[in-house]
Amino acid sequence: MLILTRKTGEKILIADNVSITVLNVSGTQVKLGIDAPQDVRIMREELLSGPDGAGDGAVEE
């Protein structure tokens, strides 16, 4: 696992087409902005499998 430290406004680049920007840090919460092509699925881990085991954590925007 790669561990990075970033400040608000700084980015992490993944491959050629995905960037993650730290938008805000407040206490124990971090707000991230993710810029990726529409064909890249972005999911929150806790939504991958809902209570019935069939959850879909994808968020359409």
C-alpha distance matrix in Angstrom:
0.0 3.8 6.3 9.8 13.2 15.8 19.4 21.7 22.6 19.7 17.7 14.4 15.4 13.9 16.0 19.7 20.4 18.0 17.7 16.5 18.8 18.8 22.3 22.9 21.6 24.0 23.5 20.5 20.4 18.8 20.6 18.8 20.7 19.3 21.4 21.2 23.9 25.7 24.7 21.0 20.6 18.8 18.6 17.9 16.3 19.2 21.7 20.4 22.8 25.6 28.1 29.7 26.5 27.3 26.0 24.9 22.5 23.3 25.0 27.6 28.5
3.8 0.0 3.8 6.5 10.2 12.8 16.5 18.9 19.7 16.5 14.7 11.5 12.7 12.0 14.4 17.8 18.8 16.3 15.5 14.4 16.4 16.5 20.2 21.0 19.9 22.6 22.5 19.9 19.7 17.6 19.3 17.3 19.0 17.9 19.8 20.0 23.0 25.2 24.6 20.9 21.0 19.0 19.4 18.8 17.8 20.9 23.2 22.3 25.1 27.7 30.3 32.1 29.0 29.6 27.8 26.4 23.7 24.0 25.2 27.5 28.0
6.3 3.8 0.0 3.8 7.0 10.0 13.6 16.2 17.5 14.6 13.6 11.1 13.4 13.6 16.5 19.6 20.2 17.3 15.8 13.9 15.1 14.4 18.0 18.3 16.8 19.4 19.1 16.8 16.9 15.0 17.1 15.7 18.0 17.6 19.9 20.8 24.1 26.2 26.1 22.4 22.2 19.7 19.8 18.6 18.0 20.6 23.2 22.9 25.6 27.8 30.3 32.5 29.7 30.4 28.4 27.1 24.0 24.5 25.3 27.8 27.9
9.8 6.5 3.8 0.0 3.8 6.4 10.2 13.0 14.1 11.1 10.5 8.7 11.5 12.7 15.9 18.4 19.0 16.1 13.9 12.0 12.5 11.7 15.4 15.9 14.7 17.8 18.0 16.3 16.1 13.6 15.5 14.0 16.0 16.1 18.2 19.7 23.2 25.6 25.9 22.3 22.5 19.8 20.4 19.4 19.4 22.0 24.3 24.4 27.4 29.4 32.1 34.3 31.7 32.1 29.7 28.1 24.8 24.9 25.2 27.3 27.0
13.2 10.2 7.0 3.8 0.0 3.8 7.0 10.3 12.0 9.5 10.2 9.8 13.3 15.2 18.5 20.5 20.8 17.9 15.0 12.6 11.9 10.2 13.6 13.5 12.1 15.1 15.5 14.4 14.4 12.1 14.2 13.4 15.7 16.6 19.0 21.0 24.7 27.0 27.9 24.4 24.4 21.4 21.9 20.5 20.9 23.2 25.5 26.1 29.1 30.6 33.2 35.7 33.4 33.8 31.2 29.6 26.1 26.2 26.0 28.1 27.4
15.8 12.8 10.0 6.4 3.8 0.0 3.8 6.8 8.2 5.9 7.4 8.2 11.9 14.5 17.9 19.3 19.2 16.3 13.0 10.5 8.9 7.1 10.4 10.8 10.2 13.7 14.9 14.4 13.7 10.7 12.0 11.1 13.1 14.4 16.6 19.1 22.9 25.2 26.5 23.2 23.4 20.4 21.3 20.1 21.2 23.4 25.4 26.2 29.4 30.7 33.5 36.0 33.8 33.9 31.0 29.1 25.5 25.2 24.5 26.3 25.2
19.4 16.5 13.6 10.2 7.0 3.8 0.0 3.8 6.2 5.6 8.6 10.7 14.3 17.3 20.7 21.6 21.2 18.2 14.6 12.0 9.3 6.7 8.8 8.6 8.4 11.8 13.6 14.0 13.2 10.4 11.4 11.3 13.1 15.4 17.5 20.5 24.2 26.4 28.2 25.1 25.3 22.1 22.9 21.6 23.1 25.0 26.8 28.1 31.2 32.1 34.8 37.5 35.7 35.6 32.5 30.6 26.9 26.5 25.3 26.9 25.4
21.7 18.9 16.2 13.0 10.3 6.8 3.8 0.0 3.8 5.6 8.6 11.5 14.9 17.9 21.3 21.7 20.7 17.7 14.0 11.2 7.8 5.0 5.5 5.7 6.9 10.4 13.1 13.9 12.2 9.3 9.2 9.4 10.9 13.7 15.8 19.2 22.9 24.8 27.0 24.2 24.2 21.0 21.9 20.7 22.8 24.3 25.8 27.4 30.5 31.2 33.9 36.6 35.0 34.7 31.4 29.3 25.6 25.0 23.4 24.7 22.8
22.6 19.7 17.5 14.1 12.0 8.2 6.2 3.8 0.0 3.8 6.7 10.2 13.0 16.3 19.4 19.3 18.2 15.6 11.8 9.8 6.2 5.4 5.7 7.8 10.2 13.7 16.6 17.2 15.1 11.7 10.6 9.6 9.7 12.3 13.6 17.1 20.5 22.7 25.1 22.6 23.1 20.3 21.8 21.3 23.6 25.5 26.5 27.9 31.3 32.1 35.0 37.5 35.8 35.1 31.8 29.4 25.7 24.6 22.8 23.6 21.4
19.7 16.5 14.6 11.1 9.5 5.9 5.6 5.6 3.8 0.0 3.8 7.1 10.1 13.5 16.6 16.8 16.4 13.9 10.1 8.5 5.7 5.8 8.1 10.2 11.7 15.5 17.9 17.9 16.1 12.5 12.0 10.3 10.5 12.1 13.2 16.2 19.8 22.4 24.3 21.5 22.4 19.7 21.4 21.0 22.9 25.3 26.4 27.3 30.8 32.0 35.1 37.4 35.4 34.8 31.7 29.2 25.7 24.5 23.3 24.3 22.4
17.7 14.7 13.6 10.5 10.2 7.4 8.6 8.6 6.7 3.8 0.0 3.8 6.4 9.8 12.9 13.2 12.7 10.1 6.5 5.4 4.3 6.4 9.3 12.0 13.6 17.4 19.7 19.0 16.9 13.2 12.3 9.5 9.1 9.5 10.3 12.9 16.5 19.2 20.8 18.1 19.2 16.8 18.9 19.0 20.9 23.6 24.5 25.0 28.6 30.1 33.4 35.4 33.1 32.4 29.4 26.8 23.4 22.0 21.1 22.0 20.4
14.4 11.5 11.1 8.7 9.8 8.2 10.7 11.5 10.2 7.1 3.8 0.0 3.8 6.7 10.0 11.2 11.2 8.5 5.6 5.1 6.4 8.5 11.9 14.4 15.4 19.1 20.8 19.5 17.6 14.0 13.6 10.4 10.4 9.6 10.5 12.1 15.6 18.5 19.4 16.3 17.5 15.3 17.4 17.7 19.1 22.2 23.2 23.2 26.8 28.7 32.0 33.8 31.3 30.6 27.9 25.4 22.1 20.9 20.6 21.7 20.8
15.4 12.7 13.4 11.5 13.3 11.9 14.3 14.9 13.0 10.1 6.4 3.8 0.0 3.8 6.5 7.4 7.8 5.9 4.4 6.4 8.8 11.7 14.6 17.5 18.9 22.5 24.4 22.9 20.8 17.2 16.3 12.8 11.8 9.9 9.6 10.3 13.3 16.5 17.1 14.3 16.2 14.8 17.5 18.6 20.0 23.3 23.9 23.4 27.1 29.3 32.8 34.2 31.5 30.5 28.0 25.2 22.3 20.7 20.6 21.2 20.4
13.9 12.0 13.6 12.7 15.2 14.5 17.3 17.9 16.3 13.5 9.8 6.7 3.8 0.0 3.8 6.3 6.8 5.1 6.0 8.0 11.3 14.1 17.0 19.8 20.9 24.4 26.0 24.0 21.9 18.5 17.7 14.1 13.2 10.5 10.2 9.5 12.0 15.1 14.9 11.9 13.9 13.0 15.7 17.2 18.2 21.8 22.2 21.2 24.9 27.4 30.9 32.0 29.0 28.0 25.9 23.1 20.5 18.9 19.4 20.2 20.0
16.0 14.4 16.5 15.9 18.5 17.9 20.7 21.3 19.4 16.6 12.9 10.0 6.5 3.8 0.0 3.8 5.8 6.4 8.5 11.4 14.6 17.6 20.4 23.4 24.7 28.1 29.7 27.8 25.6 22.3 21.3 17.6 16.3 13.2 12.0 10.4 11.9 15.1 14.5 12.1 14.7 14.8 17.8 19.8 20.7 24.4 24.5 23.1 26.7 29.4 33.0 33.7 30.6 29.4 27.6 24.6 22.5 20.5 21.3 21.6 21.4
19.7 17.8 19.6 18.4 20.5 19.3 21.6 21.7 19.3 16.8 13.2 11.2 7.4 6.3 3.8 0.0 3.8 6.3 8.5 12.1 14.8 18.3 20.6 23.9 25.8 29.3 31.3 29.7 27.2 23.7 22.2 18.4 16.4 13.4 11.2 9.7 10.5 14.2 14.0 12.5 15.7 16.1 19.4 21.7 23.1 26.7 26.5 25.3 28.9 31.4 35.1 35.8 32.9 31.3 29.3 26.0 24.0 21.5 21.8 21.5 20.8
20.4 18.8 20.2 19.0 20.8 19.2 21.2 20.7 18.2 16.4 12.7 11.2 7.8 6.8 5.8 3.8 0.0 3.8 6.8 10.4 13.2 16.9 18.7 22.2 24.3 27.6 29.8 28.2 25.4 22.0 20.1 16.3 13.8 10.6 8.0 6.0 6.9 10.6 11.0 9.5 12.8 13.2 16.8 19.3 21.1 24.5 23.9 23.0 26.7 28.9 32.7 33.3 30.6 28.8 26.6 23.2 21.1 18.4 18.4 17.9 17.1
18.0 16.3 17.3 16.1 17.9 16.3 18.2 17.7 15.6 13.9 10.1 8.5 5.9 5.1 6.4 6.3 3.8 0.0 3.8 6.9 10.1 13.5 15.6 18.8 20.7 24.0 26.2 24.4 21.7 18.2 16.4 12.6 10.6 7.2 5.6 4.6 7.4 10.6 11.3 8.8 11.1 10.6 13.9 16.0 17.9 21.3 21.0 20.3 24.1 26.2 29.9 30.9 28.2 26.7 24.3 21.0 18.5 16.2 16.1 16.2 15.5
17.7 15.5 15.8 13.9 15.0 13.0 14.6 14.0 11.8 10.1 6.5 5.6 4.4 6.0 8.5 8.5 6.8 3.8 0.0 3.8 6.5 10.1 12.2 15.5 17.5 21.0 23.3 21.9 19.2 15.5 13.8 10.1 8.1 5.9 5.2 6.7 10.2 13.1 14.5 11.9 13.5 12.0 14.9 16.2 18.3 21.4 21.5 21.4 25.2 27.0 30.6 32.0 29.6 28.3 25.5 22.5 19.5 17.5 16.9 17.3 16.1
16.5 14.4 13.9 12.0 12.6 10.5 12.0 11.2 9.8 8.5 5.4 5.1 6.4 8.0 11.4 12.1 10.4 6.9 3.8 0.0 3.8 6.7 9.2 12.2 13.9 17.3 19.5 18.1 15.4 11.8 10.2 6.5 5.6 4.6 6.4 8.7 12.5 14.7 16.2 13.3 13.9 11.4 13.5 14.0 16.2 19.0 19.5 19.9 23.6 25.2 28.6 30.3 28.1 27.1 24.2 21.4 18.1 16.6 15.9 16.9 15.8
18.8 16.4 15.1 12.5 11.9 8.9 9.3 7.8 6.2 5.7 4.3 6.4 8.8 11.3 14.6 14.8 13.2 10.1 6.5 3.8 0.0 3.8 5.9 9.1 11.4 14.9 17.5 16.8 14.1 10.3 8.6 5.6 5.0 6.4 8.2 11.5 15.2 17.2 19.3 16.6 17.1 14.3 16.1 16.0 18.5 20.8 21.5 22.4 26.0 27.1 30.3 32.4 30.5 29.6 26.4 23.8 20.3 18.9 17.6 18.6 16.9
18.8 16.5 14.4 11.7 10.2 7.1 6.7 5.0 5.4 5.8 6.4 8.5 11.7 14.1 17.6 18.3 16.9 13.5 10.1 6.7 3.8 0.0 3.8 5.9 7.6 11.3 13.8 13.4 10.9 7.2 6.2 4.8 6.5 9.0 11.6 14.8 18.5 20.2 22.2 19.3 19.2 16.0 17.0 16.1 18.3 20.2 21.3 22.7 26.0 26.9 29.8 32.3 30.5 30.1 26.8 24.6 20.9 20.1 18.7 20.2 18.7
22.3 20.2 18.0 15.4 13.6 10.4 8.8 5.5 5.7 8.1 9.3 11.9 14.6 17.0 20.4 20.6 18.7 15.6 12.2 9.2 5.9 3.8 0.0 3.8 7.2 10.2 13.5 13.8 10.9 7.6 5.3 5.4 6.3 9.9 12.3 15.8 19.3 20.6 23.1 20.6 20.3 17.1 18.0 17.0 19.7 21.1 21.9 23.7 26.9 27.3 30.1 32.7 31.3 30.7 27.2 25.0 21.3 20.4 18.4 19.6 17.6
22.9 21.0 18.3 15.9 13.5 10.8 8.6 5.7 7.8 10.2 12.0 14.4 17.5 19.8 23.4 23.9 22.2 18.8 15.5 12.2 9.1 5.9 3.8 0.0 3.8 6.5 10.0 10.8 8.2 5.8 5.0 7.2 9.4 13.0 15.8 19.2 22.7 23.8 26.1 23.4 22.7 19.2 19.4 17.7 20.1 21.0 22.2 24.4 27.3 27.4 29.9 32.7 31.6 31.3 27.8 26.1 22.3 22.0 20.1 21.7 20.0
21.6 19.9 16.8 14.7 12.1 10.2 8.4 6.9 10.2 11.7 13.6 15.4 18.9 20.9 24.7 25.8 24.3 20.7 17.5 13.9 11.4 7.6 7.2 3.8 0.0 3.8 6.6 7.5 5.9 4.6 6.3 9.0 12.1 15.2 18.4 21.5 25.2 26.2 28.2 25.2 24.2 20.5 20.2 18.0 19.8 20.4 22.2 24.5 27.1 27.2 29.4 32.5 31.3 31.5 28.1 26.8 23.0 23.3 21.8 23.9 22.7
24.0 22.6 19.4 17.8 15.1 13.7 11.8 10.4 13.7 15.5 17.4 19.1 22.5 24.4 28.1 29.3 27.6 24.0 21.0 17.3 14.9 11.3 10.2 6.5 3.8 0.0 3.8 6.1 5.3 6.4 8.3 11.7 14.9 18.1 21.4 24.4 28.0 28.6 30.7 27.7 26.3 22.6 21.7 19.1 20.7 20.6 22.6 25.2 27.4 27.1 28.9 32.2 31.4 31.9 28.5 27.5 23.8 24.5 23.0 25.3 24.2
23.5 22.5 19.1 18.0 15.5 14.9 13.6 13.1 16.6 17.9 19.7 20.8 24.4 26.0 29.7 31.3 29.8 26.2 23.3 19.5 17.5 13.8 13.5 10.0 6.6 3.8 0.0 3.8 5.6 8.1 11.0 14.2 17.7 20.6 24.0 26.8 30.4 31.0 32.7 29.6 28.0 24.2 22.9 19.8 20.8 20.5 22.9 25.5 27.4 27.0 28.4 31.9 31.2 32.0 28.9 28.4 24.8 26.0 24.8 27.5 26.8
20.5 19.9 16.8 16.3 14.4 14.4 14.0 13.9 17.2 17.9 19.0 19.5 22.9 24.0 27.8 29.7 28.2 24.4 21.9 18.1 16.8 13.4 13.8 10.8 7.5 6.1 3.8 0.0 3.8 6.8 10.2 13.0 16.8 19.1 22.8 25.2 28.7 29.2 30.6 27.3 25.4 21.7 20.1 16.9 17.5 17.1 19.9 22.2 24.1 23.9 25.4 28.8 27.9 28.9 25.9 25.5 22.0 23.5 22.8 25.8 25.5
20.4 19.7 16.9 16.1 14.4 13.7 13.2 12.2 15.1 16.1 16.9 17.6 20.8 21.9 25.6 27.2 25.4 21.7 19.2 15.4 14.1 10.9 10.9 8.2 5.9 5.3 5.6 3.8 0.0 3.8 6.6 9.7 13.3 15.8 19.5 22.0 25.4 25.8 27.4 24.3 22.4 18.7 17.3 14.3 15.6 15.5 17.6 20.2 22.3 22.1 24.0 27.3 26.3 26.9 23.6 22.9 19.3 20.4 19.4 22.2 21.8
18.8 17.6 15.0 13.6 12.1 10.7 10.4 9.3 11.7 12.5 13.2 14.0 17.2 18.5 22.3 23.7 22.0 18.2 15.5 11.8 10.3 7.2 7.6 5.8 4.6 6.4 8.1 6.8 3.8 0.0 3.8 6.3 10.0 12.6 16.1 18.8 22.4 23.1 24.8 21.7 20.3 16.6 15.9 13.5 15.2 16.0 17.8 19.9 22.6 22.8 25.2 28.2 26.9 27.1 23.7 22.4 18.7 19.2 18.0 20.6 19.8
20.6 19.3 17.1 15.5 14.2 12.0 11.4 9.2 10.6 12.0 12.3 13.6 16.3 17.7 21.3 22.2 20.1 16.4 13.8 10.2 8.6 6.2 5.3 5.0 6.3 8.3 11.0 10.2 6.6 3.8 0.0 3.8 6.9 10.0 13.4 16.3 19.7 20.3 22.4 19.6 18.4 14.7 14.5 12.8 15.3 16.2 17.2 19.5 22.4 22.5 25.1 27.9 26.7 26.4 22.8 21.1 17.3 17.2 15.5 17.6 16.5
18.8 17.3 15.7 14.0 13.4 11.1 11.3 9.4 9.6 10.3 9.5 10.4 12.8 14.1 17.6 18.4 16.3 12.6 10.1 6.5 5.6 4.8 5.4 7.2 9.0 11.7 14.2 13.0 9.7 6.3 3.8 0.0 3.8 6.4 9.9 12.7 16.3 17.2 19.2 16.3 15.6 12.1 12.7 11.8 14.5 16.2 16.9 18.5 21.8 22.4 25.5 27.9 26.2 25.6 22.2 20.0 16.3 15.6 14.1 15.9 14.8
20.7 19.0 18.0 16.0 15.7 13.1 13.1 10.9 9.7 10.5 9.1 10.4 11.8 13.2 16.3 16.4 13.8 10.6 8.1 5.6 5.0 6.5 6.3 9.4 12.1 14.9 17.7 16.8 13.3 10.0 6.9 3.8 0.0 3.8 6.6 9.9 13.3 14.4 16.8 14.4 14.2 11.3 12.8 13.0 16.1 18.0 18.0 19.3 22.8 23.6 26.9 28.9 27.2 26.1 22.7 20.0 16.5 15.0 13.1 14.0 12.3
19.3 17.9 17.6 16.1 16.6 14.4 15.4 13.7 12.3 12.1 9.5 9.6 9.9 10.5 13.2 13.4 10.6 7.2 5.9 4.6 6.4 9.0 9.9 13.0 15.2 18.1 20.6 19.1 15.8 12.6 10.0 6.4 3.8 0.0 3.8 6.3 9.9 11.3 13.3 10.7 11.0 8.5 10.9 12.0 14.9 17.4 17.1 17.8 21.4 22.7 26.2 27.8 25.8 24.4 21.3 18.3 15.1 13.1 11.7 12.5 11.2
21.4 19.8 19.9 18.2 19.0 16.6 17.5 15.8 13.6 13.2 10.3 10.5 9.6 10.2 12.0 11.2 8.0 5.6 5.2 6.4 8.2 11.6 12.3 15.8 18.4 21.4 24.0 22.8 19.5 16.1 13.4 9.9 6.6 3.8 0.0 3.8 7.1 9.2 11.6 9.8 11.2 9.9 13.1 14.9 17.8 20.5 19.8 20.0 23.8 25.1 28.8 30.0 28.0 26.2 23.2 19.9 17.1 14.5 13.1 12.8 11.1
21.2 20.0 20.8 19.7 21.0 19.1 20.5 19.2 17.1 16.2 12.9 12.1 10.3 9.5 10.4 9.7 6.0 4.6 6.7 8.7 11.5 14.8 15.8 19.2 21.5 24.4 26.8 25.2 22.0 18.8 16.3 12.7 9.9 6.3 3.8 0.0 3.8 6.4 8.2 6.4 8.7 8.6 12.3 14.9 17.4 20.4 19.3 18.9 22.6 24.4 28.1 28.9 26.7 24.6 22.0 18.5 16.3 13.3 12.7 12.1 11.2
23.9 23.0 24.1 23.2 24.7 22.9 24.2 22.9 20.5 19.8 16.5 15.6 13.3 12.0 11.9 10.5 6.9 7.4 10.2 12.5 15.2 18.5 19.3 22.7 25.2 28.0 30.4 28.7 25.4 22.4 19.7 16.3 13.3 9.9 7.1 3.8 0.0 3.8 5.5 5.6 8.7 10.1 13.8 17.0 19.5 22.3 20.7 20.0 23.5 25.3 29.1 29.4 27.2 24.8 22.5 18.8 17.2 13.8 13.3 11.9 11.3
25.7 25.2 26.2 25.6 27.0 25.2 26.4 24.8 22.7 22.4 19.2 18.5 16.5 15.1 15.1 14.2 10.6 10.6 13.1 14.7 17.2 20.2 20.6 23.8 26.2 28.6 31.0 29.2 25.8 23.1 20.3 17.2 14.4 11.3 9.2 6.4 3.8 0.0 3.8 5.4 7.4 9.3 12.7 16.1 18.7 21.2 19.0 18.4 21.7 23.2 26.9 27.0 25.0 22.3 20.0 16.2 15.1 11.4 10.9 8.9 8.9
24.7 24.6 26.1 25.9 27.9 26.5 28.2 27.0 25.1 24.3 20.8 19.4 17.1 14.9 14.5 14.0 11.0 11.3 14.5 16.2 19.3 22.2 23.1 26.1 28.2 30.7 32.7 30.6 27.4 24.8 22.4 19.2 16.8 13.3 11.6 8.2 5.5 3.8 0.0 3.8 6.3 9.4 12.6 16.3 18.2 21.0 18.8 17.4 20.6 22.5 26.3 26.0 23.7 20.9 19.2 15.5 14.9 11.5 12.2 10.8 11.9
21.0 20.9 22.4 22.3 24.4 23.2 25.1 24.2 22.6 21.5 18.1 16.3 14.3 11.9 12.1 12.5 9.5 8.8 11.9 13.3 16.6 19.3 20.6 23.4 25.2 27.7 29.6 27.3 24.3 21.7 19.6 16.3 14.4 10.7 9.8 6.4 5.6 5.4 3.8 0.0 3.8 6.4 9.8 13.4 15.1 18.2 16.5 15.1 18.6 20.8 24.6 24.7 22.1 19.8 17.9 14.3 13.1 10.1 11.1 10.9 12.0
20.6 21.0 22.2 22.5 24.4 23.4 25.3 24.2 23.1 22.4 19.2 17.5 16.2 13.9 14.7 15.7 12.8 11.1 13.5 13.9 17.1 19.2 20.3 22.7 24.2 26.3 28.0 25.4 22.4 20.3 18.4 15.6 14.2 11.0 11.2 8.7 8.7 7.4 6.3 3.8 0.0 3.8 6.5 10.2 12.0 14.7 12.8 11.5 14.9 17.0 20.8 21.0 18.5 16.2 14.1 10.6 9.3 6.5 8.3 9.0 11.1
18.8 19.0 19.7 19.8 21.4 20.4 22.1 21.0 20.3 19.7 16.8 15.3 14.8 13.0 14.8 16.1 13.2 10.6 12.0 11.4 14.3 16.0 17.1 19.2 20.5 22.6 24.2 21.7 18.7 16.6 14.7 12.1 11.3 8.5 9.9 8.6 10.1 9.3 9.4 6.4 3.8 0.0 3.8 7.1 9.5 12.3 10.9 10.4 14.1 15.9 19.6 20.5 18.2 16.5 13.8 10.6 8.0 5.9 7.0 8.9 10.5
18.6 19.4 19.8 20.4 21.9 21.3 22.9 21.9 21.8 21.4 18.9 17.4 17.5 15.7 17.8 19.4 16.8 13.9 14.9 13.5 16.1 17.0 18.0 19.4 20.2 21.7 22.9 20.1 17.3 15.9 14.5 12.7 12.8 10.9 13.1 12.3 13.8 12.7 12.6 9.8 6.5 3.8 0.0 3.8 6.1 8.5 7.1 7.0 10.7 12.3 16.0 17.2 15.0 13.6 10.7 8.1 4.9 4.7 6.8 9.9 12.1
17.9 18.8 18.6 19.4 20.5 20.1 21.6 20.7 21.3 21.0 19.0 17.7 18.6 17.2 19.8 21.7 19.3 16.0 16.2 14.0 16.0 16.1 17.0 17.7 18.0 19.1 19.8 16.9 14.3 13.5 12.8 11.8 13.0 12.0 14.9 14.9 17.0 16.1 16.3 13.4 10.2 7.1 3.8 0.0 3.8 5.6 5.5 6.8 10.0 11.2 14.5 16.5 14.5 14.0 10.9 9.4 5.8 7.4 8.7 12.3 14.2
16.3 17.8 18.0 19.4 20.9 21.2 23.1 22.8 23.6 22.9 20.9 19.1 20.0 18.2 20.7 23.1 21.1 17.9 18.3 16.2 18.5 18.3 19.7 20.1 19.8 20.7 20.8 17.5 15.6 15.2 15.3 14.5 16.1 14.9 17.8 17.4 19.5 18.7 18.2 15.1 12.0 9.5 6.1 3.8 0.0 3.8 5.4 5.3 8.2 10.1 13.1 15.0 12.6 13.0 10.5 9.9 7.3 9.8 11.9 15.5 17.7
19.2 20.9 20.6 22.0 23.2 23.4 25.0 24.3 25.5 25.3 23.6 22.2 23.3 21.8 24.4 26.7 24.5 21.3 21.4 19.0 20.8 20.2 21.1 21.0 20.4 20.6 20.5 17.1 15.5 16.0 16.2 16.2 18.0 17.4 20.5 20.4 22.3 21.2 21.0 18.2 14.7 12.3 8.5 5.6 3.8 0.0 3.8 5.6 6.9 7.6 10.1 12.7 11.0 11.9 9.3 9.9 7.6 10.9 12.7 16.5 18.8
21.7 23.2 23.2 24.3 25.5 25.4 26.8 25.8 26.5 26.4 24.5 23.2 23.9 22.2 24.5 26.5 23.9 21.0 21.5 19.5 21.5 21.3 21.9 22.2 22.2 22.6 22.9 19.9 17.6 17.8 17.2 16.9 18.0 17.1 19.8 19.3 20.7 19.0 18.8 16.5 12.8 10.9 7.1 5.5 5.4 3.8 0.0 3.8 5.4 5.7 9.1 11.0 9.5 9.3 6.1 6.3 4.3 8.0 10.0 13.6 16.3
20.4 22.3 22.9 24.4 26.1 26.2 28.1 27.4 27.9 27.3 25.0 23.2 23.4 21.2 23.1 25.3 23.0 20.3 21.4 19.9 22.4 22.7 23.7 24.4 24.5 25.2 25.5 22.2 20.2 19.9 19.5 18.5 19.3 17.8 20.0 18.9 20.0 18.4 17.4 15.1 11.5 10.4 7.0 6.8 5.3 5.6 3.8 0.0 3.8 6.4 10.0 10.8 8.2 7.7 5.6 5.5 4.8 8.0 11.1 14.4 17.5
22.8 25.1 25.6 27.4 29.1 29.4 31.2 30.5 31.3 30.8 28.6 26.8 27.1 24.9 26.7 28.9 26.7 24.1 25.2 23.6 26.0 26.0 26.9 27.3 27.1 27.4 27.4 24.1 22.3 22.6 22.4 21.8 22.8 21.4 23.8 22.6 23.5 21.7 20.6 18.6 14.9 14.1 10.7 10.0 8.2 6.9 5.4 3.8 0.0 3.8 6.8 7.3 4.5 5.3 4.4 6.7 7.5 11.0 13.9 17.1 20.3
25.6 27.7 27.8 29.4 30.6 30.7 32.1 31.2 32.1 32.0 30.1 28.7 29.3 27.4 29.4 31.4 28.9 26.2 27.0 25.2 27.1 26.9 27.3 27.4 27.2 27.1 27.0 23.9 22.1 22.8 22.5 22.4 23.6 22.7 25.1 24.4 25.3 23.2 22.5 20.8 17.0 15.9 12.3 11.2 10.1 7.6 5.7 6.4 3.8 0.0 3.8 5.4 5.0 5.8 4.2 7.4 8.3 11.9 14.1 17.2 20.4
28.1 30.3 30.3 32.1 33.2 33.5 34.8 33.9 35.0 35.1 33.4 32.0 32.8 30.9 33.0 35.1 32.7 29.9 30.6 28.6 30.3 29.8 30.1 29.9 29.4 28.9 28.4 25.4 24.0 25.2 25.1 25.5 26.9 26.2 28.8 28.1 29.1 26.9 26.3 24.6 20.8 19.6 16.0 14.5 13.1 10.1 9.1 10.0 6.8 3.8 0.0 3.8 5.5 7.6 7.4 11.0 12.0 15.6 17.6 20.7 23.8
29.7 32.1 32.5 34.3 35.7 36.0 37.5 36.6 37.5 37.4 35.4 33.8 34.2 32.0 33.7 35.8 33.3 30.9 32.0 30.3 32.4 32.3 32.7 32.7 32.5 32.2 31.9 28.8 27.3 28.2 27.9 27.9 28.9 27.8 30.0 28.9 29.4 27.0 26.0 24.7 21.0 20.5 17.2 16.5 15.0 12.7 11.0 10.8 7.3 5.4 3.8 0.0 3.8 5.5 7.0 10.8 12.9 16.1 18.5 21.2 24.6
26.5 29.0 29.7 31.7 33.4 33.8 35.7 35.0 35.8 35.4 33.1 31.3 31.5 29.0 30.6 32.9 30.6 28.2 29.6 28.1 30.5 30.5 31.3 31.6 31.3 31.4 31.2 27.9 26.3 26.9 26.7 26.2 27.2 25.8 28.0 26.7 27.2 25.0 23.7 22.1 18.5 18.2 15.0 14.5 12.6 11.0 9.5 8.2 4.5 5.0 5.5 3.8 0.0 3.8 5.9 9.3 11.3 14.5 17.4 20.2 23.7
27.3 29.6 30.4 32.1 33.8 33.9 35.6 34.7 35.1 34.8 32.4 30.6 30.5 28.0 29.4 31.3 28.8 26.7 28.3 27.1 29.6 30.1 30.7 31.3 31.5 31.9 32.0 28.9 26.9 27.1 26.4 25.6 26.1 24.4 26.2 24.6 24.8 22.3 20.9 19.8 16.2 16.5 13.6 14.0 13.0 11.9 9.3 7.7 5.3 5.8 7.6 5.5 3.8 0.0 3.8 6.6 9.6 12.2 15.1 17.5 21.1
26.0 27.8 28.4 29.7 31.2 31.0 32.5 31.4 31.8 31.7 29.4 27.9 28.0 25.9 27.6 29.3 26.6 24.3 25.5 24.2 26.4 26.8 27.2 27.8 28.1 28.5 28.9 25.9 23.6 23.7 22.8 22.2 22.7 21.3 23.2 22.0 22.5 20.0 19.2 17.9 14.1 13.8 10.7 10.9 10.5 9.3 6.1 5.6 4.4 4.2 7.4 7.0 5.9 3.8 0.0 3.8 6.2 9.1 11.7 14.4 17.9
24.9 26.4 27.1 28.1 29.6 29.1 30.6 29.3 29.4 29.2 26.8 25.4 25.2 23.1 24.6 26.0 23.2 21.0 22.5 21.4 23.8 24.6 25.0 26.1 26.8 27.5 28.4 25.5 22.9 22.4 21.1 20.0 20.0 18.3 19.9 18.5 18.8 16.2 15.5 14.3 10.6 10.6 8.1 9.4 9.9 9.9 6.3 5.5 6.7 7.4 11.0 10.8 9.3 6.6 3.8 0.0 3.8 5.6 8.5 11.0 14.6
22.5 23.7 24.0 24.8 26.1 25.5 26.9 25.6 25.7 25.7 23.4 22.1 22.3 20.5 22.5 24.0 21.1 18.5 19.5 18.1 20.3 20.9 21.3 22.3 23.0 23.8 24.8 22.0 19.3 18.7 17.3 16.3 16.5 15.1 17.1 16.3 17.2 15.1 14.9 13.1 9.3 8.0 4.9 5.8 7.3 7.6 4.3 4.8 7.5 8.3 12.0 12.9 11.3 9.6 6.2 3.8 0.0 3.8 6.4 9.8 12.8
23.3 24.0 24.5 24.9 26.2 25.2 26.5 25.0 24.6 24.5 22.0 20.9 20.7 18.9 20.5 21.5 18.4 16.2 17.5 16.6 18.9 20.1 20.4 22.0 23.3 24.5 26.0 23.5 20.4 19.2 17.2 15.6 15.0 13.1 14.5 13.3 13.8 11.4 11.5 10.1 6.5 5.9 4.7 7.4 9.8 10.9 8.0 8.0 11.0 11.9 15.6 16.1 14.5 12.2 9.1 5.6 3.8 0.0 3.8 6.5 9.7
25.0 25.2 25.3 25.2 26.0 24.5 25.3 23.4 22.8 23.3 21.1 20.6 20.6 19.4 21.3 21.8 18.4 16.1 16.9 15.9 17.6 18.7 18.4 20.1 21.8 23.0 24.8 22.8 19.4 18.0 15.5 14.1 13.1 11.7 13.1 12.7 13.3 10.9 12.2 11.1 8.3 7.0 6.8 8.7 11.9 12.7 10.0 11.1 13.9 14.1 17.6 18.5 17.4 15.1 11.7 8.5 6.4 3.8 0.0 3.8 6.4
27.6 27.5 27.8 27.3 28.1 26.3 26.9 24.7 23.6 24.3 22.0 21.7 21.2 20.2 21.6 21.5 17.9 16.2 17.3 16.9 18.6 20.2 19.6 21.7 23.9 25.3 27.5 25.8 22.2 20.6 17.6 15.9 14.0 12.5 12.8 12.1 11.9 8.9 10.8 10.9 9.0 8.9 9.9 12.3 15.5 16.5 13.6 14.4 17.1 17.2 20.7 21.2 20.2 17.5 14.4 11.0 9.8 6.5 3.8 0.0 3.8
28.5 28.0 27.9 27.0 27.4 25.2 25.4 22.8 21.4 22.4 20.4 20.8 20.4 20.0 21.4 20.8 17.1 15.5 16.1 15.8 16.9 18.7 17.6 20.0 22.7 24.2 26.8 25.5 21.8 19.8 16.5 14.8 12.3 11.2 11.1 11.2 11.3 8.9 11.9 12.0 11.1 10.5 12.1 14.2 17.7 18.8 16.3 17.5 20.3 20.4 23.8 24.6 23.7 21.1 17.9 14.6 12.8 9.7 6.4 3.8 0.0
